[in-house]
Amino acid sequence: MSKKILLFAGLLLLLTSCWKDKSPEDLIRLKEKFKSQVSTFESKKETANKKITKGLNSLGALKLTLEDAKNEDKEFARVYGDWEKVNRKVNNLNKEFEDLKTKASNLFMAMETQSNSLSDVTTKTTLLSAINKAKKNYNTTLNNTSKAIQKLRLLHTDAVEIVKALEVAAALNSFDSINGQMKSIEQRVDGIMQELNIAVTESKKLYEKKITELGK
């Protein structure tokens, strides 16, 4: 049997076989759980993005309202409420991210376990090397995702600070200093969301591509 055939057989075994005597869950089920978690994370990311967009819009509306001196108390309450919703959505996103890390770890562990069970040394070595490289690359993605979520937390903090600053500006009838802060927040959102999109893309590769392709 040629090396290519052995490698193909090893890949087939790795991706489709069940080892219920070695683990309470087989690789296929772990893969499906991870796939489902990626979908959930992506959904929470989109929800957070929508709430942030709404929060930014309400900040702009608040500034205009204050400049016109109309319904100030009502507008402040609404904007604080919008950004509290942002905070909750970011917390939800972080929870799903932690679950994503756990399920990814379980998936990699299952792949390593089944690879180690192979009798052909060449196939085993090839697969384990690919898995290690894929895991290293994905861990980098996870680290970047964690930083992106922290940036979202900071975004929320900065937005609340702007609302407080607007309260002071309303009393002094001077809003010029707020414009730069609001623009800074708006400019940061797209970059953060792009980083989170990368996390989704790289996660999907773990179940859409062969492990040997990920390990390149």
PyMOL CGO cylinders between C-alpha atoms (Angstrom):
from pymol import cmd
from pymol.cgo import CYLINDER

trace = [
    CYLINDER, 0.00, 0.00, 0.00, 1.43, 3.38, -0.99, 0.3, 1, 1, 1, 1, 1, 1,
    CYLINDER, 1.43, 3.38, -0.99, 2.01, 6.21, 1.45, 0.3, 1, 1, 1, 1, 1, 1,
    CYLINDER, 2.01, 6.21, 1.45, -0.76, 8.27, -0.20, 0.3, 1, 1, 1, 1, 1, 1,
    CYLINDER, -0.76, 8.27, -0.20, -3.29, 5.49, 0.26, 0.3, 1, 1, 1, 1, 1, 1,
    CYLINDER, -3.29, 5.49, 0.26, -2.23, 5.03, 3.87, 0.3, 1, 1, 1, 1, 1, 1,
    CYLINDER, -2.23, 5.03, 3.87, -2.51, 8.75, 4.52, 0.3, 1, 1, 1, 1, 1, 1,
    CYLINDER, -2.51, 8.75, 4.52, -5.96, 8.87, 2.93, 0.3, 1, 1, 1, 1, 1, 1,
    CYLINDER, -5.96, 8.87, 2.93, -7.06, 5.92, 5.01, 0.3, 1, 1, 1, 1, 1, 1,
    CYLINDER, -7.06, 5.92, 5.01, -5.77, 7.63, 8.12, 0.3, 1, 1, 1, 1, 1, 1,
    CYLINDER, -5.77, 7.63, 8.12, -7.64, 10.83, 7.28, 0.3, 1, 1, 1, 1, 1, 1,
    CYLINDER, -7.64, 10.83, 7.28, -10.83, 8.89, 6.62, 0.3, 1, 1, 1, 1, 1, 1,
    CYLINDER, -10.83, 8.89, 6.62, -10.48, 7.09, 9.91, 0.3, 1, 1, 1, 1, 1, 1,
    CYLINDER, -10.48, 7.09, 9.91, -9.76, 10.33, 11.75, 0.3, 1, 1, 1, 1, 1, 1,
    CYLINDER, -9.76, 10.33, 11.75, -12.79, 12.14, 10.40, 0.3, 1, 1, 1, 1, 1, 1,
    CYLINDER, -12.79, 12.14, 10.40, -15.40, 9.38, 10.37, 0.3, 1, 1, 1, 1, 1, 1,
    CYLINDER, -15.40, 9.38, 10.37, -14.65, 6.67, 12.91, 0.3, 1, 1, 1, 1, 1, 1,
    CYLINDER, -14.65, 6.67, 12.91, -16.12, 6.37, 16.37, 0.3, 1, 1, 1, 1, 1, 1,
    CYLINDER, -16.12, 6.37, 16.37, -14.06, 5.46, 19.42, 0.3, 1, 1, 1, 1, 1, 1,
    CYLINDER, -14.06, 5.46, 19.42, -16.70, 5.25, 22.10, 0.3, 1, 1, 1, 1, 1, 1,
    CYLINDER, -16.70, 5.25, 22.10, -14.56, 2.96, 24.21, 0.3, 1, 1, 1, 1, 1, 1,
    CYLINDER, -14.56, 2.96, 24.21, -11.86, 5.63, 24.36, 0.3, 1, 1, 1, 1, 1, 1,
    CYLINDER, -11.86, 5.63, 24.36, -14.02, 8.74, 24.81, 0.3, 1, 1, 1, 1, 1, 1,
    CYLINDER, -14.02, 8.74, 24.81, -17.61, 9.50, 25.90, 0.3, 1, 1, 1, 1, 1, 1,
    CYLINDER, -17.61, 9.50, 25.90, -18.10, 11.38, 22.66, 0.3, 1, 1, 1, 1, 1, 1,
    CYLINDER, -18.10, 11.38, 22.66, -16.83, 10.52, 19.21, 0.3, 1, 1, 1, 1, 1, 1,
    CYLINDER, -16.83, 10.52, 19.21, -15.03, 12.91, 16.92, 0.3, 1, 1, 1, 1, 1, 1,
    CYLINDER, -15.03, 12.91, 16.92, -18.00, 13.50, 14.64, 0.3, 1, 1, 1, 1, 1, 1,
    CYLINDER, -18.00, 13.50, 14.64, -20.21, 14.61, 17.52, 0.3, 1, 1, 1, 1, 1, 1,
    CYLINDER, -20.21, 14.61, 17.52, -17.50, 16.92, 18.84, 0.3, 1, 1, 1, 1, 1, 1,
    CYLINDER, -17.50, 16.92, 18.84, -17.11, 18.36, 15.38, 0.3, 1, 1, 1, 1, 1, 1,
    CYLINDER, -17.11, 18.36, 15.38, -20.86, 19.04, 15.15, 0.3, 1, 1, 1, 1, 1, 1,
    CYLINDER, -20.86, 19.04, 15.15, -20.87, 20.66, 18.59, 0.3, 1, 1, 1, 1, 1, 1,
    CYLINDER, -20.87, 20.66, 18.59, -18.03, 22.92, 17.55, 0.3, 1, 1, 1, 1, 1, 1,
    CYLINDER, -18.03, 22.92, 17.55, -19.80, 23.77, 14.29, 0.3, 1, 1, 1, 1, 1, 1,
    CYLINDER, -19.80, 23.77, 14.29, -22.95, 24.68, 16.21, 0.3, 1, 1, 1, 1, 1, 1,
    CYLINDER, -22.95, 24.68, 16.21, -20.94, 26.84, 18.62, 0.3, 1, 1, 1, 1, 1, 1,
    CYLINDER, -20.94, 26.84, 18.62, -19.32, 28.72, 15.74, 0.3, 1, 1, 1, 1, 1, 1,
    CYLINDER, -19.32, 28.72, 15.74, -22.80, 29.49, 14.42, 0.3, 1, 1, 1, 1, 1, 1,
    CYLINDER, -22.80, 29.49, 14.42, -23.93, 30.70, 17.85, 0.3, 1, 1, 1, 1, 1, 1,
    CYLINDER, -23.93, 30.70, 17.85, -20.84, 32.89, 18.23, 0.3, 1, 1, 1, 1, 1, 1,
    CYLINDER, -20.84, 32.89, 18.23, -21.41, 34.39, 14.79, 0.3, 1, 1, 1, 1, 1, 1,
    CYLINDER, -21.41, 34.39, 14.79, -25.03, 35.15, 15.68, 0.3, 1, 1, 1, 1, 1, 1,
    CYLINDER, -25.03, 35.15, 15.68, -24.05, 36.84, 18.96, 0.3, 1, 1, 1, 1, 1, 1,
    CYLINDER, -24.05, 36.84, 18.96, -21.42, 38.84, 17.09, 0.3, 1, 1, 1, 1, 1, 1,
    CYLINDER, -21.42, 38.84, 17.09, -24.03, 40.15, 14.66, 0.3, 1, 1, 1, 1, 1, 1,
    CYLINDER, -24.03, 40.15, 14.66, -26.39, 41.00, 17.52, 0.3, 1, 1, 1, 1, 1, 1,
    CYLINDER, -26.39, 41.00, 17.52, -23.66, 42.90, 19.35, 0.3, 1, 1, 1, 1, 1, 1,
    CYLINDER, -23.66, 42.90, 19.35, -22.83, 44.79, 16.16, 0.3, 1, 1, 1, 1, 1, 1,
    CYLINDER, -22.83, 44.79, 16.16, -26.46, 45.83, 15.71, 0.3, 1, 1, 1, 1, 1, 1,
    CYLINDER, -26.46, 45.83, 15.71, -26.69, 47.04, 19.31, 0.3, 1, 1, 1, 1, 1, 1,
    CYLINDER, -26.69, 47.04, 19.31, -23.46, 49.01, 18.93, 0.3, 1, 1, 1, 1, 1, 1,
    CYLINDER, -23.46, 49.01, 18.93, -24.76, 50.63, 15.75, 0.3, 1, 1, 1, 1, 1, 1,
    CYLINDER, -24.76, 50.63, 15.75, -27.97, 51.54, 17.54, 0.3, 1, 1, 1, 1, 1, 1,
    CYLINDER, -27.97, 51.54, 17.54, -25.94, 52.89, 20.47, 0.3, 1, 1, 1, 1, 1, 1,
    CYLINDER, -25.94, 52.89, 20.47, -23.85, 55.06, 18.17, 0.3, 1, 1, 1, 1, 1, 1,
    CYLINDER, -23.85, 55.06, 18.17, -26.97, 56.39, 16.47, 0.3, 1, 1, 1, 1, 1, 1,
    CYLINDER, -26.97, 56.39, 16.47, -28.52, 57.24, 19.82, 0.3, 1, 1, 1, 1, 1, 1,
    CYLINDER, -28.52, 57.24, 19.82, -25.34, 59.07, 20.85, 0.3, 1, 1, 1, 1, 1, 1,
    CYLINDER, -25.34, 59.07, 20.85, -25.59, 61.24, 17.76, 0.3, 1, 1, 1, 1, 1, 1,
    CYLINDER, -25.59, 61.24, 17.76, -29.28, 61.83, 18.36, 0.3, 1, 1, 1, 1, 1, 1,
    CYLINDER, -29.28, 61.83, 18.36, -28.58, 62.75, 21.98, 0.3, 1, 1, 1, 1, 1, 1,
    CYLINDER, -28.58, 62.75, 21.98, -26.04, 65.37, 20.93, 0.3, 1, 1, 1, 1, 1, 1,
    CYLINDER, -26.04, 65.37, 20.93, -28.54, 66.95, 18.54, 0.3, 1, 1, 1, 1, 1, 1,
    CYLINDER, -28.54, 66.95, 18.54, -31.26, 66.87, 21.17, 0.3, 1, 1, 1, 1, 1, 1,
    CYLINDER, -31.26, 66.87, 21.17, -29.03, 68.55, 23.73, 0.3, 1, 1, 1, 1, 1, 1,
    CYLINDER, -29.03, 68.55, 23.73, -28.01, 71.22, 21.25, 0.3, 1, 1, 1, 1, 1, 1,
    CYLINDER, -28.01, 71.22, 21.25, -31.72, 71.95, 20.72, 0.3, 1, 1, 1, 1, 1, 1,
    CYLINDER, -31.72, 71.95, 20.72, -32.38, 71.68, 24.48, 0.3, 1, 1, 1, 1, 1, 1,
    CYLINDER, -32.38, 71.68, 24.48, -35.33, 69.31, 24.02, 0.3, 1, 1, 1, 1, 1, 1,
    CYLINDER, -35.33, 69.31, 24.02, -36.37, 66.28, 26.12, 0.3, 1, 1, 1, 1, 1, 1,
    CYLINDER, -36.37, 66.28, 26.12, -32.92, 66.02, 27.69, 0.3, 1, 1, 1, 1, 1, 1,
    CYLINDER, -32.92, 66.02, 27.69, -33.79, 63.68, 30.57, 0.3, 1, 1, 1, 1, 1, 1,
    CYLINDER, -33.79, 63.68, 30.57, -35.68, 61.30, 28.31, 0.3, 1, 1, 1, 1, 1, 1,
    CYLINDER, -35.68, 61.30, 28.31, -32.83, 61.18, 25.81, 0.3, 1, 1, 1, 1, 1, 1,
    CYLINDER, -32.83, 61.18, 25.81, -30.19, 60.55, 28.46, 0.3, 1, 1, 1, 1, 1, 1,
    CYLINDER, -30.19, 60.55, 28.46, -32.22, 57.65, 29.85, 0.3, 1, 1, 1, 1, 1, 1,
    CYLINDER, -32.22, 57.65, 29.85, -32.64, 56.17, 26.38, 0.3, 1, 1, 1, 1, 1, 1,
    CYLINDER, -32.64, 56.17, 26.38, -28.95, 56.39, 25.50, 0.3, 1, 1, 1, 1, 1, 1,
    CYLINDER, -28.95, 56.39, 25.50, -27.81, 54.94, 28.80, 0.3, 1, 1, 1, 1, 1, 1,
    CYLINDER, -27.81, 54.94, 28.80, -30.29, 52.12, 28.21, 0.3, 1, 1, 1, 1, 1, 1,
    CYLINDER, -30.29, 52.12, 28.21, -29.00, 51.48, 24.70, 0.3, 1, 1, 1, 1, 1, 1,
    CYLINDER, -29.00, 51.48, 24.70, -25.41, 51.20, 25.89, 0.3, 1, 1, 1, 1, 1, 1,
    CYLINDER, -25.41, 51.20, 25.89, -26.39, 48.97, 28.78, 0.3, 1, 1, 1, 1, 1, 1,
    CYLINDER, -26.39, 48.97, 28.78, -27.84, 46.64, 26.15, 0.3, 1, 1, 1, 1, 1, 1,
    CYLINDER, -27.84, 46.64, 26.15, -24.51, 46.82, 24.31, 0.3, 1, 1, 1, 1, 1, 1,
    CYLINDER, -24.51, 46.82, 24.31, -22.75, 45.77, 27.51, 0.3, 1, 1, 1, 1, 1, 1,
    CYLINDER, -22.75, 45.77, 27.51, -25.06, 42.78, 27.94, 0.3, 1, 1, 1, 1, 1, 1,
    CYLINDER, -25.06, 42.78, 27.94, -24.56, 41.69, 24.33, 0.3, 1, 1, 1, 1, 1, 1,
    CYLINDER, -24.56, 41.69, 24.33, -20.78, 41.93, 24.67, 0.3, 1, 1, 1, 1, 1, 1,
    CYLINDER, -20.78, 41.93, 24.67, -20.98, 39.81, 27.82, 0.3, 1, 1, 1, 1, 1, 1,
    CYLINDER, -20.98, 39.81, 27.82, -23.10, 37.27, 25.94, 0.3, 1, 1, 1, 1, 1, 1,
    CYLINDER, -23.10, 37.27, 25.94, -20.58, 37.27, 23.10, 0.3, 1, 1, 1, 1, 1, 1,
    CYLINDER, -20.58, 37.27, 23.10, -17.74, 36.66, 25.54, 0.3, 1, 1, 1, 1, 1, 1,
    CYLINDER, -17.74, 36.66, 25.54, -19.62, 33.72, 27.07, 0.3, 1, 1, 1, 1, 1, 1,
    CYLINDER, -19.62, 33.72, 27.07, -20.05, 32.13, 23.66, 0.3, 1, 1, 1, 1, 1, 1,
    CYLINDER, -20.05, 32.13, 23.66, -16.37, 32.80, 22.94, 0.3, 1, 1, 1, 1, 1, 1,
    CYLINDER, -16.37, 32.80, 22.94, -15.37, 30.90, 26.09, 0.3, 1, 1, 1, 1, 1, 1,
    CYLINDER, -15.37, 30.90, 26.09, -17.60, 28.01, 24.97, 0.3, 1, 1, 1, 1, 1, 1,
    CYLINDER, -17.60, 28.01, 24.97, -16.02, 28.18, 21.53, 0.3, 1, 1, 1, 1, 1, 1,
    CYLINDER, -16.02, 28.18, 21.53, -12.54, 27.82, 23.05, 0.3, 1, 1, 1, 1, 1, 1,
    CYLINDER, -12.54, 27.82, 23.05, -13.66, 24.83, 25.10, 0.3, 1, 1, 1, 1, 1, 1,
    CYLINDER, -13.66, 24.83, 25.10, -15.27, 23.05, 22.16, 0.3, 1, 1, 1, 1, 1, 1,
    CYLINDER, -15.27, 23.05, 22.16, -12.25, 23.76, 19.95, 0.3, 1, 1, 1, 1, 1, 1,
    CYLINDER, -12.25, 23.76, 19.95, -9.97, 22.29, 22.60, 0.3, 1, 1, 1, 1, 1, 1,
    CYLINDER, -9.97, 22.29, 22.60, -12.17, 19.19, 22.83, 0.3, 1, 1, 1, 1, 1, 1,
    CYLINDER, -12.17, 19.19, 22.83, -12.13, 18.80, 19.06, 0.3, 1, 1, 1, 1, 1, 1,
    CYLINDER, -12.13, 18.80, 19.06, -8.35, 19.05, 18.81, 0.3, 1, 1, 1, 1, 1, 1,
    CYLINDER, -8.35, 19.05, 18.81, -7.96, 16.61, 21.69, 0.3, 1, 1, 1, 1, 1, 1,
    CYLINDER, -7.96, 16.61, 21.69, -10.23, 14.09, 19.96, 0.3, 1, 1, 1, 1, 1, 1,
    CYLINDER, -10.23, 14.09, 19.96, -8.28, 14.44, 16.71, 0.3, 1, 1, 1, 1, 1, 1,
    CYLINDER, -8.28, 14.44, 16.71, -5.02, 13.86, 18.57, 0.3, 1, 1, 1, 1, 1, 1,
    CYLINDER, -5.02, 13.86, 18.57, -6.43, 10.85, 20.40, 0.3, 1, 1, 1, 1, 1, 1,
    CYLINDER, -6.43, 10.85, 20.40, -7.62, 9.17, 17.24, 0.3, 1, 1, 1, 1, 1, 1,
    CYLINDER, -7.62, 9.17, 17.24, -4.42, 10.00, 15.38, 0.3, 1, 1, 1, 1, 1, 1,
    CYLINDER, -4.42, 10.00, 15.38, -2.36, 8.45, 18.18, 0.3, 1, 1, 1, 1, 1, 1,
    CYLINDER, -2.36, 8.45, 18.18, -4.44, 5.29, 17.92, 0.3, 1, 1, 1, 1, 1, 1,
    CYLINDER, -4.44, 5.29, 17.92, -3.32, 4.68, 14.32, 0.3, 1, 1, 1, 1, 1, 1,
    CYLINDER, -3.32, 4.68, 14.32, -0.82, 1.87, 13.83, 0.3, 1, 1, 1, 1, 1, 1,
    CYLINDER, -0.82, 1.87, 13.83, 0.89, 3.30, 10.74, 0.3, 1, 1, 1, 1, 1, 1,
    CYLINDER, 0.89, 3.30, 10.74, 3.71, 5.52, 12.01, 0.3, 1, 1, 1, 1, 1, 1,
    CYLINDER, 3.71, 5.52, 12.01, 3.97, 7.65, 8.87, 0.3, 1, 1, 1, 1, 1, 1,
    CYLINDER, 3.97, 7.65, 8.87, 0.28, 8.46, 8.80, 0.3, 1, 1, 1, 1, 1, 1,
    CYLINDER, 0.28, 8.46, 8.80, 0.23, 9.11, 12.53, 0.3, 1, 1, 1, 1, 1, 1,
    CYLINDER, 0.23, 9.11, 12.53, 3.21, 11.46, 12.35, 0.3, 1, 1, 1, 1, 1, 1,
    CYLINDER, 3.21, 11.46, 12.35, 1.78, 13.36, 9.38, 0.3, 1, 1, 1, 1, 1, 1,
    CYLINDER, 1.78, 13.36, 9.38, -1.59, 13.86, 11.02, 0.3, 1, 1, 1, 1, 1, 1,
    CYLINDER, -1.59, 13.86, 11.02, -0.22, 14.86, 14.43, 0.3, 1, 1, 1, 1, 1, 1,
    CYLINDER, -0.22, 14.86, 14.43, 2.09, 17.38, 12.81, 0.3, 1, 1, 1, 1, 1, 1,
    CYLINDER, 2.09, 17.38, 12.81, -0.80, 18.89, 10.85, 0.3, 1, 1, 1, 1, 1, 1,
    CYLINDER, -0.80, 18.89, 10.85, -3.00, 18.99, 13.95, 0.3, 1, 1, 1, 1, 1, 1,
    CYLINDER, -3.00, 18.99, 13.95, -0.31, 20.74, 15.99, 0.3, 1, 1, 1, 1, 1, 1,
    CYLINDER, -0.31, 20.74, 15.99, 0.20, 23.39, 13.32, 0.3, 1, 1, 1, 1, 1, 1,
    CYLINDER, 0.20, 23.39, 13.32, -3.55, 23.92, 12.93, 0.3, 1, 1, 1, 1, 1, 1,
    CYLINDER, -3.55, 23.92, 12.93, -3.97, 24.21, 16.69, 0.3, 1, 1, 1, 1, 1, 1,
    CYLINDER, -3.97, 24.21, 16.69, -1.13, 26.73, 16.93, 0.3, 1, 1, 1, 1, 1, 1,
    CYLINDER, -1.13, 26.73, 16.93, -2.64, 28.85, 14.16, 0.3, 1, 1, 1, 1, 1, 1,
    CYLINDER, -2.64, 28.85, 14.16, -6.10, 28.67, 15.68, 0.3, 1, 1, 1, 1, 1, 1,
    CYLINDER, -6.10, 28.67, 15.68, -4.81, 29.61, 19.14, 0.3, 1, 1, 1, 1, 1, 1,
    CYLINDER, -4.81, 29.61, 19.14, -3.40, 32.77, 17.58, 0.3, 1, 1, 1, 1, 1, 1,
    CYLINDER, -3.40, 32.77, 17.58, -6.86, 33.50, 16.19, 0.3, 1, 1, 1, 1, 1, 1,
    CYLINDER, -6.86, 33.50, 16.19, -8.41, 32.93, 19.62, 0.3, 1, 1, 1, 1, 1, 1,
    CYLINDER, -8.41, 32.93, 19.62, -5.93, 35.31, 21.24, 0.3, 1, 1, 1, 1, 1, 1,
    CYLINDER, -5.93, 35.31, 21.24, -6.78, 38.00, 18.70, 0.3, 1, 1, 1, 1, 1, 1,
    CYLINDER, -6.78, 38.00, 18.70, -10.49, 37.38, 19.25, 0.3, 1, 1, 1, 1, 1, 1,
    CYLINDER, -10.49, 37.38, 19.25, -10.08, 37.79, 22.99, 0.3, 1, 1, 1, 1, 1, 1,
    CYLINDER, -10.08, 37.79, 22.99, -8.37, 41.14, 22.39, 0.3, 1, 1, 1, 1, 1, 1,
    CYLINDER, -8.37, 41.14, 22.39, -11.19, 42.20, 20.05, 0.3, 1, 1, 1, 1, 1, 1,
    CYLINDER, -11.19, 42.20, 20.05, -13.80, 41.46, 22.71, 0.3, 1, 1, 1, 1, 1, 1,
    CYLINDER, -13.80, 41.46, 22.71, -11.81, 43.48, 25.21, 0.3, 1, 1, 1, 1, 1, 1,
    CYLINDER, -11.81, 43.48, 25.21, -11.84, 46.33, 22.70, 0.3, 1, 1, 1, 1, 1, 1,
    CYLINDER, -11.84, 46.33, 22.70, -15.63, 46.07, 22.63, 0.3, 1, 1, 1, 1, 1, 1,
    CYLINDER, -15.63, 46.07, 22.63, -15.69, 46.37, 26.41, 0.3, 1, 1, 1, 1, 1, 1,
    CYLINDER, -15.69, 46.37, 26.41, -13.51, 49.47, 26.19, 0.3, 1, 1, 1, 1, 1, 1,
    CYLINDER, -13.51, 49.47, 26.19, -15.79, 50.83, 23.48, 0.3, 1, 1, 1, 1, 1, 1,
    CYLINDER, -15.79, 50.83, 23.48, -18.74, 50.54, 25.86, 0.3, 1, 1, 1, 1, 1, 1,
    CYLINDER, -18.74, 50.54, 25.86, -16.79, 52.25, 28.65, 0.3, 1, 1, 1, 1, 1, 1,
    CYLINDER, -16.79, 52.25, 28.65, -15.77, 55.10, 26.36, 0.3, 1, 1, 1, 1, 1, 1,
    CYLINDER, -15.77, 55.10, 26.36, -19.33, 55.53, 25.09, 0.3, 1, 1, 1, 1, 1, 1,
    CYLINDER, -19.33, 55.53, 25.09, -20.67, 55.86, 28.63, 0.3, 1, 1, 1, 1, 1, 1,
    CYLINDER, -20.67, 55.86, 28.63, -17.94, 58.41, 29.32, 0.3, 1, 1, 1, 1, 1, 1,
    CYLINDER, -17.94, 58.41, 29.32, -19.12, 60.40, 26.31, 0.3, 1, 1, 1, 1, 1, 1,
    CYLINDER, -19.12, 60.40, 26.31, -22.69, 60.40, 27.63, 0.3, 1, 1, 1, 1, 1, 1,
    CYLINDER, -22.69, 60.40, 27.63, -21.40, 61.75, 30.94, 0.3, 1, 1, 1, 1, 1, 1,
    CYLINDER, -21.40, 61.75, 30.94, -19.37, 64.36, 29.06, 0.3, 1, 1, 1, 1, 1, 1,
    CYLINDER, -19.37, 64.36, 29.06, -22.49, 65.35, 27.14, 0.3, 1, 1, 1, 1, 1, 1,
    CYLINDER, -22.49, 65.35, 27.14, -24.25, 66.00, 30.43, 0.3, 1, 1, 1, 1, 1, 1,
    CYLINDER, -24.25, 66.00, 30.43, -21.50, 68.46, 31.32, 0.3, 1, 1, 1, 1, 1, 1,
    CYLINDER, -21.50, 68.46, 31.32, -21.50, 69.91, 27.80, 0.3, 1, 1, 1, 1, 1, 1,
    CYLINDER, -21.50, 69.91, 27.80, -25.24, 70.47, 28.01, 0.3, 1, 1, 1, 1, 1, 1,
    CYLINDER, -25.24, 70.47, 28.01, -24.81, 72.48, 31.19, 0.3, 1, 1, 1, 1, 1, 1,
    CYLINDER, -24.81, 72.48, 31.19, -22.07, 74.58, 29.59, 0.3, 1, 1, 1, 1, 1, 1,
    CYLINDER, -22.07, 74.58, 29.59, -23.71, 74.66, 26.15, 0.3, 1, 1, 1, 1, 1, 1,
    CYLINDER, -23.71, 74.66, 26.15, -20.42, 73.60, 24.54, 0.3, 1, 1, 1, 1, 1, 1,
    CYLINDER, -20.42, 73.60, 24.54, -20.28, 70.42, 22.44, 0.3, 1, 1, 1, 1, 1, 1,
    CYLINDER, -20.28, 70.42, 22.44, -17.22, 70.93, 20.25, 0.3, 1, 1, 1, 1, 1, 1,
    CYLINDER, -17.22, 70.93, 20.25, -14.91, 68.82, 22.43, 0.3, 1, 1, 1, 1, 1, 1,
    CYLINDER, -14.91, 68.82, 22.43, -17.28, 65.84, 22.18, 0.3, 1, 1, 1, 1, 1, 1,
    CYLINDER, -17.28, 65.84, 22.18, -17.17, 65.55, 18.39, 0.3, 1, 1, 1, 1, 1, 1,
    CYLINDER, -17.17, 65.55, 18.39, -13.68, 64.04, 18.28, 0.3, 1, 1, 1, 1, 1, 1,
    CYLINDER, -13.68, 64.04, 18.28, -14.51, 61.45, 20.94, 0.3, 1, 1, 1, 1, 1, 1,
    CYLINDER, -14.51, 61.45, 20.94, -17.64, 60.33, 19.12, 0.3, 1, 1, 1, 1, 1, 1,
    CYLINDER, -17.64, 60.33, 19.12, -15.79, 60.08, 15.82, 0.3, 1, 1, 1, 1, 1, 1,
    CYLINDER, -15.79, 60.08, 15.82, -13.07, 57.99, 17.48, 0.3, 1, 1, 1, 1, 1, 1,
    CYLINDER, -13.07, 57.99, 17.48, -15.62, 55.44, 18.70, 0.3, 1, 1, 1, 1, 1, 1,
    CYLINDER, -15.62, 55.44, 18.70, -17.31, 55.23, 15.31, 0.3, 1, 1, 1, 1, 1, 1,
    CYLINDER, -17.31, 55.23, 15.31, -13.99, 54.63, 13.55, 0.3, 1, 1, 1, 1, 1, 1,
    CYLINDER, -13.99, 54.63, 13.55, -13.02, 51.78, 15.89, 0.3, 1, 1, 1, 1, 1, 1,
    CYLINDER, -13.02, 51.78, 15.89, -16.14, 49.68, 15.39, 0.3, 1, 1, 1, 1, 1, 1,
    CYLINDER, -16.14, 49.68, 15.39, -15.45, 48.42, 11.86, 0.3, 1, 1, 1, 1, 1, 1,
    CYLINDER, -15.45, 48.42, 11.86, -11.93, 47.28, 12.75, 0.3, 1, 1, 1, 1, 1, 1,
    CYLINDER, -11.93, 47.28, 12.75, -13.11, 45.37, 15.81, 0.3, 1, 1, 1, 1, 1, 1,
    CYLINDER, -13.11, 45.37, 15.81, -15.89, 43.67, 13.87, 0.3, 1, 1, 1, 1, 1, 1,
    CYLINDER, -15.89, 43.67, 13.87, -13.43, 42.69, 11.16, 0.3, 1, 1, 1, 1, 1, 1,
    CYLINDER, -13.43, 42.69, 11.16, -11.28, 40.98, 13.79, 0.3, 1, 1, 1, 1, 1, 1,
    CYLINDER, -11.28, 40.98, 13.79, -14.32, 39.06, 15.03, 0.3, 1, 1, 1, 1, 1, 1,
    CYLINDER, -14.32, 39.06, 15.03, -15.22, 38.12, 11.45, 0.3, 1, 1, 1, 1, 1, 1,
    CYLINDER, -15.22, 38.12, 11.45, -11.75, 36.59, 11.08, 0.3, 1, 1, 1, 1, 1, 1,
    CYLINDER, -11.75, 36.59, 11.08, -12.46, 34.44, 14.14, 0.3, 1, 1, 1, 1, 1, 1,
    CYLINDER, -12.46, 34.44, 14.14, -15.62, 33.11, 12.50, 0.3, 1, 1, 1, 1, 1, 1,
    CYLINDER, -15.62, 33.11, 12.50, -13.85, 32.45, 9.19, 0.3, 1, 1, 1, 1, 1, 1,
    CYLINDER, -13.85, 32.45, 9.19, -10.92, 30.63, 10.80, 0.3, 1, 1, 1, 1, 1, 1,
    CYLINDER, -10.92, 30.63, 10.80, -13.27, 28.61, 13.00, 0.3, 1, 1, 1, 1, 1, 1,
    CYLINDER, -13.27, 28.61, 13.00, -15.29, 27.43, 10.02, 0.3, 1, 1, 1, 1, 1, 1,
    CYLINDER, -15.29, 27.43, 10.02, -12.12, 26.19, 8.35, 0.3, 1, 1, 1, 1, 1, 1,
    CYLINDER, -12.12, 26.19, 8.35, -11.72, 23.63, 11.14, 0.3, 1, 1, 1, 1, 1, 1,
    CYLINDER, -11.72, 23.63, 11.14, -14.77, 21.73, 9.91, 0.3, 1, 1, 1, 1, 1, 1,
    CYLINDER, -14.77, 21.73, 9.91, -14.80, 22.74, 6.25, 0.3, 1, 1, 1, 1, 1, 1,
    CYLINDER, -14.80, 22.74, 6.25, -11.21, 21.82, 5.34, 0.3, 1, 1, 1, 1, 1, 1,
    CYLINDER, -11.21, 21.82, 5.34, -8.99, 18.78, 5.75, 0.3, 1, 1, 1, 1, 1, 1,
    CYLINDER, -8.99, 18.78, 5.75, -6.68, 18.89, 8.73, 0.3, 1, 1, 1, 1, 1, 1,
    CYLINDER, -6.68, 18.89, 8.73, -3.66, 18.51, 6.44, 0.3, 1, 1, 1, 1, 1, 1,
    CYLINDER, -3.66, 18.51, 6.44, -4.71, 21.69, 4.61, 0.3, 1, 1, 1, 1, 1, 1,
    CYLINDER, -4.71, 21.69, 4.61, -5.00, 23.59, 7.89, 0.3, 1, 1, 1, 1, 1, 1,
    CYLINDER, -5.00, 23.59, 7.89, -1.55, 22.47, 8.95, 0.3, 1, 1, 1, 1, 1, 1,
    CYLINDER, -1.55, 22.47, 8.95, 0.25, 24.03, 6.00, 0.3, 1, 1, 1, 1, 1, 1,
]
cmd.load_cgo(trace, "trace")
